[in-house]
Amino acid sequence: MLPIVHTGGCQCGAVRFRVEGKLGTASICHCRMCQKAYGSFYAPLVEVPAMGFTWTRGLPRMFQSSNHVARGFCADCGTQLTYEAPGDSIAVSIGAFDRPDEIEPTIQYGTEGKLHYVDDLPSLPKRETMDDTEEAPFLKSIESYQHPDHDTPEWPAKERRK
């Protein structure tokens, strides 16, 4: 039987990781520290076994956000990657995985910091990116330099190097 493998990395591709084994609890954290770290309403994280986690390209920079927690991020593009506290697991940003749609949060933490409008977000009007081309015509000409959602032998690709 083949091991369960999950891969992921930062937006620019400078830092990549691999997780072998079953993922643990997937959550979102609303605490103010996570809001600041992610620059967002909350932090989506999943626990992974430390023994099954490896960096496959580059290493993150670390920020000691408290006396117990260090947070890993890409020093090149700023992507939040890990939340590391004492224990046998590491929490990894769900959005950094190549297949984030496979990782569904099952619990919310830090709800004392939850922003009052978060529960109403699903009721906001919805538009797809290309629906905004009249207001932002540049959208039609965007060429993404984001790393693709799979491992690559090298990055950036040869054709994009200067």
C-alpha positions in Angstrom: 0.0 0.0 0.0 1.4 3.4 -1.0 1.7 6.1 1.7 -0.6 9.0 1.7 1.3 12.0 0.3 0.4 15.7 0.3 2.5 18.4 -1.2 2.5 22.2 -1.2 4.5 25.3 -1.0 4.6 29.1 -1.2 3.2 31.3 -3.9 6.6 31.9 -5.6 7.9 28.3 -5.4 11.0 29.1 -3.4 9.8 26.9 -0.5 8.1 23.5 -1.0 7.1 20.7 1.4 5.9 17.1 1.5 3.7 15.4 4.1 3.6 11.6 4.3 0.8 10.2 6.4 -2.6 11.0 7.4 -3.4 14.7 8.1 -4.7 15.6 11.6 -7.3 18.2 12.6 -8.1 20.9 10.1 -9.2 24.2 11.7 -9.5 27.9 11.4 -8.2 30.2 14.1 -9.8 33.5 14.7 -7.4 34.8 17.4 -5.9 38.2 16.8 -2.4 36.8 16.6 -3.5 34.6 13.6 -5.4 37.5 12.0 -2.3 39.6 12.1 0.0 36.7 10.9 -2.2 36.0 7.9 -3.4 39.6 7.2 -6.8 38.0 7.1 -10.0 37.3 9.0 -8.6 34.0 10.3 -5.9 31.4 9.8 -6.8 28.0 8.1 -4.5 25.3 9.4 -4.1 21.6 9.5 -2.0 19.5 11.8 0.5 17.2 10.2 2.8 14.7 11.8 6.3 16.2 12.4 7.9 12.9 11.5 6.2 12.8 8.1 6.9 16.5 7.2 9.9 17.5 5.1 10.9 20.6 3.2 11.7 19.7 -0.4 12.8 23.0 -1.7 14.2 25.9 0.4 13.4 26.7 4.0 11.0 29.1 5.5 12.1 32.1 7.6 10.8 31.9 11.1 9.1 34.5 13.3 8.8 33.9 17.0 5.2 35.2 17.5 5.1 34.3 21.2 7.1 32.5 23.9 5.8 29.2 22.6 5.0 29.6 18.9 7.2 30.2 15.8 5.6 30.9 12.4 7.2 29.9 9.2 6.8 32.0 6.0 8.5 32.4 2.6 11.1 35.2 2.9 10.7 35.9 -0.9 6.9 36.1 -1.3 5.6 36.3 2.2 3.3 33.2 2.1 2.4 32.0 5.6 3.4 28.3 5.8 3.5 26.9 9.4 2.5 27.4 13.0 5.0 25.5 15.2 4.3 24.9 18.9 5.7 22.3 21.3 4.4 18.8 20.4 4.5 16.0 17.9 2.8 17.9 15.0 3.2 21.1 13.0 0.2 23.1 11.8 0.5 23.9 8.1 -1.5 26.6 6.2 -4.3 24.8 4.3 -4.0 27.3 1.4 -0.3 26.4 0.9 -1.2 22.8 -0.1 -1.4 21.9 -3.8 -4.9 20.5 -3.2 -6.5 22.6 -0.4 -10.0 21.5 -1.5 -9.2 18.1 0.0 -8.7 19.6 3.5 -11.9 20.7 5.2 -11.8 22.5 8.6 -13.7 20.7 11.3 -13.3 23.1 14.2 -12.9 26.8 14.9 -10.4 28.1 17.6 -9.9 31.6 19.1 -13.5 32.5 18.6 -13.2 35.3 21.1 -11.4 37.2 18.4 -13.8 36.3 15.6 -14.7 39.4 13.6 -18.5 40.1 13.8 -19.1 40.0 10.1 -17.3 36.7 9.2 -20.5 34.6 9.5 -22.2 36.9 7.0 -19.5 36.5 4.3 -21.4 33.7 2.4 -24.4 36.1 1.9 -22.3 38.7 0.1 -22.8 39.1 -3.7 -20.6 36.7 -5.7 -18.6 37.4 -8.8 -16.0 35.4 -10.7 -12.7 37.1 -11.5 -13.4 37.6 -15.2 -16.7 39.2 -14.4 -14.8 42.3 -13.4 -13.1 43.0 -16.8 -15.2 46.1 -17.4 -14.0 47.7 -14.2 -10.5 46.2 -14.4 -9.6 45.6 -18.0 -6.1 44.6 -17.1 -7.5 41.2 -15.8 -7.6 39.9 -19.4 -3.8 40.4 -19.7 -2.7 38.9 -16.4 0.1 36.4 -16.8 0.6 34.5 -13.6 4.1 33.9 -12.2 2.7 31.9 -9.3 4.2 28.4 -8.8 1.9 25.7 -10.2 0.0 23.4 -7.7 2.4 20.5 -8.2 6.1 19.8 -7.6 8.5 21.0 -10.3 12.2 19.9 -10.8 13.3 23.5 -10.6 11.8 27.0 -10.2 11.4 29.4 -11.7 11.0 27.7 -15.0 13.9 28.2 -17.4 11.8 30.2 -19.8 11.0 32.7 -17.1 14.6 33.3 -15.9 16.3 36.5 -16.8 
